[in-house]
Amino acid sequence: MSFKDNLLTQEEMKEKIELFKKEGKKVVFTNGVFDILHIGHLTYLEEAKSLGDVLVVAVNSDASVKVNKGDKRPINTEENRAKMLLGTKFVDYTVIFNEKTPEKVLDLLKPDIHVKGGDYKKEDLPETKIVEKNGGEVKILSFVDNISTTEIINRILEAYK
């Protein structure tokens, strides 16, 4: 079995999570674009993984990224971004979602913990109500400063103009 096989449909992931919960495993969920993987992402994913037994990452679809980040993004396709995450030692499963924010997929999957980066506030997240309604908790992780995909893209453009 290849690491790439852990990119699942939302329905497949729902079934897996139900099994994990029956086994007493704690499922941690996060979401994002993860367009050009960098140290900030890895630090964040390591911290997220430390909160439970299984880490599931919902990756914004290409269409969703265009809505959130503009027409020039993403750089990498949704499938490549999801599989790159699976190649790290922290991420157990990935799923792709089409909406601007992950409320729908969170309502379907019902993880134990939903995590976001330190640049967010729990009370400002539209998904907090859904997670808590389903018996889960939202945790805000530490923020890794001075690194972003946009910053990397800008450095590349500057170097090659």
N, C-alpha and C positions, 0 to 999 in steps of 0.2 A: 504494500500500500504506500502511496506517495503522499507527502505532506499536502500536495495540491488537492487531494481528495477531501480535505476538511473544509473546502469552500462548499457550503450547503445552501439549499433553498431555505427560505424562511420556515416552511412546513417541516422539512427534515430537521432543522435546528430545534423547532418546538418539541418534536418527539424526543430528541436527544436530551434536551433540558429536563423534560419530564422524567426520563430515566435517571439522569444524574441526581435529581432531587429525591427520587425513591431510594437511591443509594446513599443518601445523606450528604451529597457533595454540594458545596456552595458555588453557585454560578455568578460570576462577575461579568458585566456587560459594559462596553463602551462603544462609541461611534466616532466617525470622522472621515476625512478625505484621504489622508495619508498619501499624498501625491508623490512627493520626493521624500523618502524615508530619511530622517535625520536623528541626531542624538537626543533631541528633545522628545521625539516620538518614543524612542527606545526607553528613555528614563521613565516616561509616563506609563508605558506598557508594563515595564517591570514593576512599578508601584501598584498598578491595577491588579496584576497577576498575584501579588503578595496578599491580596485581600480575600482570596478564595482558592478553590480547587481547579476551576475551569474558567478560562478567559475567552469570551466571545466578543468579536469586534464586528460591528455593523459598518460597512463601508458605503459611503454615498455613491450612488450610481453616477455615471458620466453626466447624465441629464441633470441630476440634482446638483452636481458640482457647478455646472454652468449657471444654474439659478443662484447659487451661493457665492461663486467666485468670479463669474463673468465668462464670456465666450472663449477666451484663450486657455481656459483650464477645463479639464485636467490635462496635465502633461502625459501621464500614464493612464491606460485604460482601467476601468473598474475591475476587470478580472485580474490584470497584472498587479494592481494595488492590493487586492484581496490576497492573492497568492504570495506576494512579497511579505506581507504580515505573517502568513503561515510559516514562512521560512525562518522567522525569529524564534527564539526559545521561549517566548512568553505567551504567544497567541495560540490557542488550541483550535478555535474554529472561527471562520468568517462567514458573513452573510452580506448580501447587497440589498440596499433599500433605495427607493426612488423618491421619497419625499424630501422636503427641505430640512425637516427635523425628524427625529426617530420615534415619535409618539406611537405610530401604528405598529412598528416592529416590536417596540417595548411592550405594548399591550398584548401582542401575540405571544412573545417569548416568556414574559414574566420572570426575569432574572431576580436573584436574591439582592444583588447590589448593582446599581448603575453608577458609573464614575464619569466625571468630567474633569478637565484641567483647571488649574488655579486661576485662569482668566475668566471663570464663570462663577456665578453665585447661585446656590441651590434654589433660592426663592425666585430667581429670574428665569429659571429653566421651564419651558412649557411641558417638559416630560415629567417633572417632579410629581405632579398630581397623579399621573397614570401609574408611575412606579409605586408610589405609596398606597394607592387604591388597591393594587395587586399584592400588597404585603411586603414589598421590597423597600430598600433604603437607597438614598442618593448620597454619594460621597464626593467631595471636591478634593482633588489631589493637589500636590504642590505644583507651582508654576516654574517651568524652565524658561528663563529669560534669554533674550537676545538670539533666538534661533527660530526661523520659520521657513516654510517652503517658499513663500514670496520673496523673502530676503535672499535665499539661495538663487532663485531665478534672476533676481536683479543683479547679483554678483556675476552670474554667468553672462547676462546681457552686457554688462559693463566691460567684462574681460574680452568679449568677442565682437564688440561693435566696430 
